[in-house]
Amino acid sequence: MPTSQSSLFSIPDIFSSQAVKASQWKKSTFRERISRLKSISAWIKEHQQDIRNALQNDFGKPEAETDLSEIYPVTSEITHTLKNLEKWMSPKSVGKPLTMLGTSGKIYLEPKGRSLIIAPWNYPFSLAVGPLISALAAGCTAIIKPSELTPHTSNLLEEMITELFDQSEVAVIQGEIETSQELLKLPFDHIFFTGSPAVGKIVMKAAAGHLTSVTLELGGKSPVIIDRNTDLKDAAGKILWGKFINSGQTCIAPDYILAHEEVLSELLMELKVGIQKMYDSNYKGIEHSPDLSRIVNDKHFNRLTDYIADAEKLGAKIEFGGHYNPATRYIEPTILLDVQDNMKIMQEEIFGPILPVKTYQNLEEAMDYINSRPKPLALYHFGNDKDNHEKVLQETSSGNVVINDCVLHYSHPNLPFGGVNNSGIGKAHGYFGFLEFSNQKGVLRQRVGMTNLTLLRPPYGLKAKQLISSLIKWF
């Protein structure tokens, strides 16, 4: 394993070296940028088993799940970017009003410059490399601060970046909170942060000191609405996969269900059958399933078991699951009923394999409940009534909406991904990620000689005043 770059160079030294490189990269061609992305893609393919091993050591993560949720999002993002980057980089012509006759306008995309990527622990590979792809596509240099909670993956990230890039281009700097604090003191040109809303506020406050632009991929309690006319077997299978992949440690995981009271019994049955089918089809016990990840560390394990204990104490009922093993940080997929808003599990993002279920009598009640809480990163609506779909779309606010599925939107290359207000600022993936690391520079070209504005210069005679009045009235 390579020596940490942060031990070879001070953070200010790396930051200064990237200033020179960022200036050079501002003139980079799409072929040069593509070459950098291809080198990452080739490294990933060559080291796929190393990535699996790192995630297994950090999370007990199944290989198939690593391939699906850590490797595929990165390789597909690179593939999509390679196909479209030349078009994205090209100046975009814009139309002109009559008042701008004789001019031409274009939007040029230029790299913002030096970027900071602060990656989270829940998807420590894909959520570090994904933003890096956008940064490199835009022509930016980057410093990546990976999570200290997933050391095996962080070390592997550093190995990859050290092999592929000079530290003046891309650097990985490991460390704990103090390292992040030192990095946030620097005047980066853009910061891309993925994590909790609480830490996102700290990042945004630090960025404000330098007027640095930010992309904040946060989280929140993403709700699921189950209509009375829903195919419950279909919905249950989709919800369970979205909820329990990575053992629920997913920012867009369904956080809680709002089910129409008429379908509660059947929905619970389908959820129980679905859990058994996914994780215990051989009836050897869910704890022995090779397909369920573990909780990342003791702190988060204790937080989650405290949620269950607190909910039970205040009257919630464990409908399924509830078992756990501190020695292996295993928590059984758990369904809770009779949850109330004064319970911790309904006040904070769960980020674990616990699924509370509430009921409602009409759709307005469900939407009012969602609208009374901070805006979520995602909202999931299951049902066959298109009018209800439209009603939810128009009368609620969230980063993204998925109808009759969960989590799937994250993998759509042409959709913007991100939150709103408490759940995030800015968008990611594909063209939208490219834009986050780019300055959209408007360029207007005017002809030489007589123009429309020539008649509007002082002194303001009668004719000029009449023209100005016409502008106000007609344009």
C-alpha positions in Angstrom: 0.0 0.0 0.0 1.4 3.4 -0.9 2.4 5.9 1.7 -0.3 8.4 2.3 0.1 11.5 0.1 -0.9 13.7 3.0 2.1 12.5 4.9 4.5 13.3 2.0 3.1 16.7 1.3 1.3 19.2 3.5 -2.2 20.1 2.6 -1.3 23.7 1.6 1.5 22.3 -0.7 -0.9 20.0 -2.5 -3.5 22.8 -2.8 -0.9 25.2 -4.2 0.4 22.6 -6.7 -3.1 22.1 -8.0 -3.5 25.8 -8.7 -0.8 25.6 -11.4 -2.3 22.4 -12.8 -5.9 23.8 -12.8 -4.7 26.7 -14.9 -3.2 24.3 -17.4 -6.2 22.0 -17.4 -8.5 24.9 -18.2 -7.2 24.6 -21.8 -7.6 20.8 -21.9 -9.3 19.1 -24.8 -12.1 16.6 -24.5 -9.6 13.9 -25.7 -7.3 14.7 -22.8 -10.1 14.6 -20.3 -11.4 11.3 -21.8 -7.9 9.8 -21.4 -8.0 10.5 -17.7 -11.4 8.9 -17.4 -10.4 5.8 -19.4 -7.4 5.3 -17.0 -9.8 5.1 -14.1 -12.1 2.7 -15.9 -9.2 0.4 -16.8 -7.9 0.5 -13.2 -11.3 -0.5 -11.9 -11.6 -3.4 -14.3 -8.1 -4.7 -13.4 -8.7 -4.3 -9.6 -12.4 -5.4 -9.4 -11.6 -8.1 -6.8 -9.5 -5.7 -4.7 -12.6 -3.4 -4.6 -14.8 -6.3 -3.5 -12.3 -7.3 -0.8 -12.1 -3.8 0.6 -15.8 -3.5 0.9 -16.0 -6.9 2.4 -13.5 -5.9 5.0 -15.2 -2.6 5.8 -18.9 -3.7 5.7 -19.1 -7.5 5.2 -20.6 -6.4 1.8 -21.6 -9.2 -0.6 -19.5 -9.3 -3.8 -22.6 -9.0 -6.0 -23.8 -6.0 -4.1 -20.4 -4.3 -4.4 -20.5 -4.9 -8.2 -24.0 -3.5 -8.4 -23.8 -0.5 -6.0 -20.1 0.4 -6.0 -18.5 -0.6 -9.3 -21.4 -0.4 -11.8 -22.4 3.2 -10.9 -18.9 4.3 -11.6 -18.2 2.4 -14.8 -21.6 3.3 -16.2 -21.0 7.0 -15.4 -17.7 6.9 -17.2 -19.2 5.2 -20.2 -22.0 7.8 -20.4 -19.5 10.6 -20.0 -17.1 9.2 -22.7 -20.1 9.1 -25.2 -21.2 12.7 -24.5 -18.3 14.8 -23.2 -17.4 16.4 -26.6 -21.0 17.6 -26.9 -21.2 18.8 -23.3 -18.0 20.8 -23.8 -19.1 22.5 -27.0 -20.3 26.1 -26.7 -24.1 26.4 -26.8 -25.7 29.0 -29.0 -28.7 30.9 -27.5 -31.5 32.8 -29.2 -31.8 36.5 -29.1 -34.7 39.0 -28.7 -35.3 41.8 -31.2 -33.5 44.2 -28.9 -30.4 42.2 -29.5 -30.4 42.1 -33.3 -26.9 42.1 -34.6 -25.5 40.2 -31.6 -24.8 36.6 -31.1 -24.8 34.8 -27.7 -23.2 31.5 -26.6 -22.7 29.7 -23.3 -19.1 28.5 -22.7 -18.4 25.8 -20.1 -15.1 26.4 -18.3 -13.7 24.4 -15.4 -14.2 26.0 -12.0 -10.7 25.0 -11.0 -9.6 23.3 -7.8 -12.3 21.1 -6.3 -12.7 19.3 -3.0 -14.6 16.0 -2.8 -15.6 14.9 0.7 -16.9 11.3 0.4 -19.1 9.4 2.9 -18.7 6.0 4.4 -21.8 4.3 3.2 -20.8 3.9 -0.4 -17.1 4.8 0.1 -15.9 3.9 -3.4 -18.7 5.0 -5.8 -19.5 8.2 -3.9 -15.8 9.2 -4.1 -15.1 8.3 -7.7 -18.5 9.4 -9.1 -18.0 13.1 -8.3 -14.4 12.7 -9.4 -15.6 11.7 -12.9 -17.7 14.9 -13.1 -14.7 17.0 -11.9 -12.3 15.5 -14.4 -14.9 15.7 -17.2 -15.2 19.4 -16.4 -11.4 19.9 -16.4 -11.0 20.4 -12.7 -8.3 19.2 -10.3 -9.5 17.4 -7.2 -8.6 16.6 -3.6 -10.5 13.7 -2.3 -11.1 13.3 1.4 -12.5 9.7 1.9 -14.2 8.5 5.1 -12.1 7.4 8.0 -14.8 4.9 8.9 -14.0 2.6 5.9 -10.2 2.4 6.0 -9.8 -0.5 3.6 -11.7 1.3 0.9 -10.0 4.6 1.6 -6.6 3.0 1.3 -7.6 1.4 -2.0 -8.8 4.8 -3.3 -5.5 6.3 -2.4 -3.6 3.4 -4.1 -5.7 4.0 -7.3 -5.3 7.8 -7.4 -1.5 7.5 -6.6 -1.0 5.1 -9.5 -3.0 7.2 -12.0 -2.4 10.9 -11.1 0.3 13.2 -9.8 -0.8 14.9 -6.6 -0.9 18.2 -8.4 -3.8 16.7 -10.5 -5.8 14.5 -8.1 -4.8 13.7 -4.5 -6.3 11.6 -1.7 -5.9 13.0 1.7 -6.9 10.7 4.6 -7.6 11.7 8.1 -10.3 12.3 10.6 -12.4 15.4 11.4 -9.4 17.6 11.9 -8.2 16.9 8.3 -11.6 17.9 6.9 -11.5 21.1 9.0 -8.1 22.0 7.6 -9.2 21.3 4.0 -12.3 23.5 4.5 -10.2 26.4 5.4 -8.8 26.6 1.9 -10.4 28.6 -0.9 -11.4 25.8 -3.2 -13.3 26.7 -6.4 -16.0 24.1 -5.8 -16.8 21.6 -3.0 -18.8 18.4 -3.5 -19.9 17.0 -0.2 -21.9 13.8 0.5 -23.1 13.2 4.0 -25.6 14.3 6.6 -27.6 17.5 6.7 -25.9 18.5 10.0 -22.4 18.2 8.5 -23.6 19.7 5.3 -24.4 22.9 7.2 -20.8 23.0 8.5 -19.4 22.5 5.0 -21.7 25.2 3.6 -20.7 27.7 6.3 -17.0 27.1 5.7 -17.5 27.5 1.9 -19.4 30.8 2.4 -16.2 32.3 3.9 -14.6 32.0 0.5 -17.8 32.3 -1.6 -17.1 28.8 -2.8 -19.8 27.0 -4.7 -21.1 23.8 -3.3 -22.8 20.6 -4.2 -24.4 19.1 -1.1 -25.7 15.5 -1.4 -27.4 15.1 1.9 -30.3 12.8 2.9 -33.4 12.9 5.0 -36.3 10.6 5.7 -37.4 9.5 2.2 -41.1 8.3 2.4 -43.0 5.6 0.6 -46.7 6.2 -0.1 -48.7 3.0 -0.8 -52.1 3.7 -2.5 -55.1 1.4 -1.9 -54.9 0.2 -5.5 -51.3 -0.9 -5.4 -49.9 -4.3 -6.6 -48.6 -5.1 -3.1 -46.5 -8.1 -4.0 -44.7 -6.0 -6.6 -44.3 -3.0 -4.3 -43.1 -5.1 -1.4 -40.3 -6.7 -3.4 -39.1 -3.3 -4.7 -39.3 -1.6 -1.3 -37.4 -4.4 0.4 -34.6 -4.3 -2.1 -34.3 -0.5 -1.9 -34.4 -0.6 1.9 -32.1 -3.4 2.8 -29.4 -3.1 0.2 -26.2 -2.2 2.1 -28.2 -3.0 5.2 -30.2 0.2 4.8 -27.2 2.4 4.9 -28.3 4.3 1.8 -29.2 8.0 1.6 -32.1 7.3 -0.8 -33.3 4.1 1.0 -37.0 4.1 1.8 -37.1 5.5 5.4 -40.7 4.8 6.3 -43.9 3.6 4.7 -47.2 5.5 4.6 -49.7 2.8 3.7 -53.4 3.2 3.1 -55.1 1.6 6.1 -57.1 -0.8 3.9 -54.0 -2.5 2.6 -51.9 -2.7 5.7 -52.5 -6.4 6.5 -51.8 -7.6 3.0 -48.7 -5.3 2.7 -47.2 -6.7 6.0 -47.7 -10.2 4.8 -45.9 -9.5 1.5 -43.1 -7.7 3.3 -42.5 -10.7 5.6 -42.6 -13.2 2.8 -40.3 -11.0 0.7 -37.7 -10.7 3.5 -37.8 -14.5 4.0 -37.3 -15.0 0.3 -34.5 -12.6 -0.1 -32.4 -13.5 3.0 -33.5 -16.8 4.3 -34.9 -19.0 1.5 -33.1 -22.0 3.0 -34.5 -21.4 6.5 -31.0 -21.3 8.1 -31.6 -17.9 9.7 -31.2 -14.5 8.2 -28.0 -13.9 10.2 -26.4 -16.6 8.1 -27.4 -15.0 4.8 -24.3 -14.2 2.6 -26.4 -11.4 0.9 -26.9 -9.0 3.9 -24.3 -6.3 4.7 -23.3 -5.4 8.3 -23.4 -2.1 10.0 -20.3 0.0 9.5 -19.1 0.4 13.1 -20.1 0.0 16.7 -21.3 3.6 17.0 -23.9 3.2 14.3 -24.8 -0.3 15.5 -25.6 1.1 18.9 -27.5 4.1 17.4 -29.8 1.7 15.5 -30.4 -0.7 18.4 -31.2 2.3 20.5 -33.8 3.4 17.9 -35.5 0.0 18.3 -35.4 0.0 22.1 -36.7 3.6 22.2 -39.5 2.8 19.8 -40.6 -0.3 21.8 -40.5 1.7 25.1 -42.8 4.3 23.6 -45.3 1.7 22.3 -44.1 0.6 18.9 -44.6 -3.1 17.9 -41.9 -5.2 16.2 -43.9 -6.9 13.4 -40.8 -8.6 12.1 -37.2 -9.0 13.0 -35.6 -7.1 15.9 -32.8 -9.5 16.5 -29.1 -8.4 16.5 -25.6 -9.5 17.3 -23.1 -6.9 18.6 -20.1 -9.2 17.9 -20.7 -9.1 14.1 -22.7 -5.8 14.0 -25.6 -7.7 12.5 -29.1 -6.3 12.7 -32.0 -8.3 11.3 -34.3 -6.6 8.8 -36.9 -5.1 11.1 -40.5 -3.9 10.6 -42.0 -1.6 13.2 -45.7 -0.8 13.6 -47.5 1.8 15.7 -44.7 4.3 15.4 -45.2 7.8 16.7 -43.5 11.1 15.9 -42.0 11.4 19.4 -39.9 8.3 18.8 -36.2 8.8 17.7 -36.7 6.6 14.7 -39.3 9.0 13.3 -37.3 12.1 14.1 -33.9 11.2 12.5 -32.8 9.5 9.2 -32.6 5.8 10.0 -29.7 4.7 7.8 -30.1 1.1 8.8 -32.3 -2.0 8.3 -35.3 -0.8 10.2 -38.6 0.0 8.4 -41.4 1.9 10.3 -44.9 1.6 8.8 -47.7 4.1 9.4 -51.2 4.2 8.0 -53.3 7.0 6.5 -57.0 7.2 5.5 -56.7 9.5 2.4 -53.9 10.7 0.2 -54.2 14.3 1.4 -53.4 13.1 4.9 -50.3 11.3 3.7 -49.1 14.4 1.7 -49.8 16.7 4.7 -47.6 14.4 6.8 -44.7 14.6 4.3 -45.1 18.3 3.8 -44.9 18.9 7.5 -41.4 17.5 7.6 -38.1 18.6 6.0 -38.0 18.0 2.3 -36.7 14.5 1.5 -34.0 13.4 -0.9 -36.4 11.0 -2.6 -40.1 10.2 -2.5 -41.6 6.9 -3.6 -45.2 6.5 -4.7 -46.8 3.1 -5.4 -50.2 2.7 -7.0 -52.1 2.5 -10.3 -54.0 5.8 -10.1 -52.3 8.3 -12.5 -54.3 11.2 -11.0 -52.8 10.3 -7.6 -49.4 10.2 -9.2 -49.8 13.7 -10.5 -51.3 14.9 -7.3 -48.2 13.7 -5.3 -45.9 15.3 -7.9 -47.7 18.6 -7.8 -48.4 18.9 -4.0 -45.1 17.6 -2.4 -41.5 18.6 -2.7 -38.5 16.3 -2.8 -35.2 15.9 -4.6 -36.5 13.2 -6.8 -39.7 11.1 -7.2 -40.0 7.5 -8.3 -43.3 6.0 -9.2 -43.8 2.3 -8.6 -40.1 1.6 -7.8 -37.4 2.6 -5.3 -33.8 3.9 -5.6 -33.8 3.1 -9.4 -33.5 6.8 -10.4 -30.0 7.0 -9.0 -28.8 4.9 -12.0 -30.6 6.9 -14.7 -27.8 8.8 -16.6 -30.0 11.5 -18.0 -31.8 12.5 -14.8 -30.4 15.0 -12.3 -29.8 13.5 -8.9 -29.9 15.5 -5.7 -31.9 17.1 -2.9 -33.7 20.3 -2.1 -33.2 22.4 0.9 -32.5 20.1 3.9 -31.8 17.2 1.6 -29.2 18.9 -0.6 -28.1 21.6 -2.9 -27.1 21.1 -6.5 -27.4 18.1 -8.8 -25.1 15.2 -9.8 -24.6 12.6 -12.4 -23.9 12.9 -16.1 -24.4 16.3 -17.7 -25.7 17.7 -14.4 -22.6 16.6 -12.5 -20.4 18.1 -15.3 -22.3 21.4 -14.9 -21.7 21.5 -11.1 -17.9 21.6 -11.7 -18.2 24.1 -14.6 -18.7 27.8 -14.8 -21.4 28.5 -17.4 -19.9 31.6 -18.9 -22.3 33.7 -21.1 -20.5 35.3 -24.1 -22.1 38.0 -26.2 -20.6 39.2 -29.5 -21.6 42.6 -30.8 -21.0 44.0 -34.3 -18.7 47.0 -34.9 -20.4 50.3 -35.7 -24.1 51.3 -35.5 -26.2 49.2 -33.1 -29.6 49.4 -31.5 -28.1 50.9 -28.4 -26.4 53.7 -30.3 -29.7 55.7 -30.2 -30.0 55.3 -26.5 -26.9 57.1 -25.4 -26.9 60.5 -23.7 -27.9 63.1 -24.3 -31.4 61.8 -23.7 -33.5 63.7 -26.2 -37.1 63.2 -27.1 -36.3 60.4 -29.6 -34.3 58.5 -27.0 -37.0 58.8 -24.4 -39.6 57.6 -26.9 -37.5 54.5 -27.7 -37.0 53.8 -24.0 -40.8 54.0 -23.5 -41.3 51.6 -26.4 -38.8 49.2 -24.9 -40.7 49.2 -21.6 -44.1 48.9 -23.4 -43.4 46.3 -26.0 -40.3 44.3 -25.0 
